[in-house]
């Protein structure tokens, strides 16, 4: 069953975002217990994103997002 974000509590939204981030990190770098070095493809992707954010091409200021979501 689909859940509408507008109907979620702040805590439910935080939990959902945390779960999604954790799943994506595991997908990209594997399980932490494996203690593997960071993959070259992930390193390149993170470096590219860092440069894009520094140039103002992507991303939003974290504090602005927190305010927009009313999570202060």
C-alpha positions as CSV (number, residue, x, y, z in Angstrom):
1,X,0.0,0.0,0.0
2,X,1.3,3.4,-0.9
3,X,1.8,6.0,1.8
4,X,1.3,9.7,1.1
5,X,4.1,11.9,2.5
6,X,1.5,14.6,3.3
7,X,-0.2,12.2,5.8
8,X,3.0,11.2,7.6
9,X,4.1,12.5,10.9
10,X,7.5,14.1,11.2
11,X,8.9,11.0,12.9
12,X,7.5,8.7,10.2
13,X,9.1,10.9,7.5
14,X,12.4,10.9,9.3
15,X,12.3,7.1,9.7
16,X,11.4,6.6,6.0
17,X,14.2,8.9,4.8
18,X,16.7,7.2,7.1
19,X,15.7,3.8,5.8
20,X,16.0,4.9,2.2
21,X,19.4,6.5,2.8
22,X,20.6,3.3,4.5
23,X,19.4,1.1,1.7
24,X,21.1,3.3,-0.9
25,X,24.4,3.3,1.0
26,X,24.3,-0.5,1.3
27,X,23.6,-0.7,-2.4
28,X,26.6,1.5,-3.2
29,X,29.2,0.4,-0.7
30,X,28.0,-2.9,0.7
31,X,27.5,-3.9,4.3
32,X,29.7,-2.2,6.9
33,X,30.7,-5.5,8.5
34,X,32.6,-6.4,5.3
35,X,35.0,-3.6,5.9
36,X,35.7,-3.2,2.2
37,X,37.4,-0.2,0.8
38,X,35.2,2.3,-1.0
39,X,34.6,1.3,-4.6
40,X,36.2,3.4,-7.3
41,X,32.9,4.0,-9.0
42,X,31.4,5.3,-5.8
43,X,34.4,7.5,-5.1
44,X,34.2,9.0,-8.5
45,X,30.4,9.6,-8.2
46,X,30.8,11.3,-4.8
47,X,33.6,13.5,-6.1
48,X,31.5,14.5,-9.1
49,X,28.6,15.4,-6.8
50,X,30.8,17.4,-4.5
51,X,32.1,19.4,-7.4
52,X,28.6,19.9,-8.7
53,X,27.4,21.2,-5.4
54,X,30.4,23.5,-5.0
55,X,29.5,25.0,-8.4
56,X,25.9,25.5,-7.3
57,X,24.7,23.0,-10.0
58,X,22.8,20.7,-7.6
59,X,21.8,20.4,-4.0
60,X,20.1,22.6,-1.4
61,X,21.3,24.0,1.8
62,X,20.5,21.4,4.5
63,X,19.1,24.1,6.9
64,X,16.7,25.3,4.2
65,X,15.4,21.8,3.6
66,X,14.9,21.3,7.3
67,X,12.9,24.5,7.5
68,X,10.8,23.7,4.4
69,X,9.9,20.3,5.9
70,X,9.2,21.9,9.3
71,X,11.7,19.6,11.0
72,X,13.3,22.2,13.2
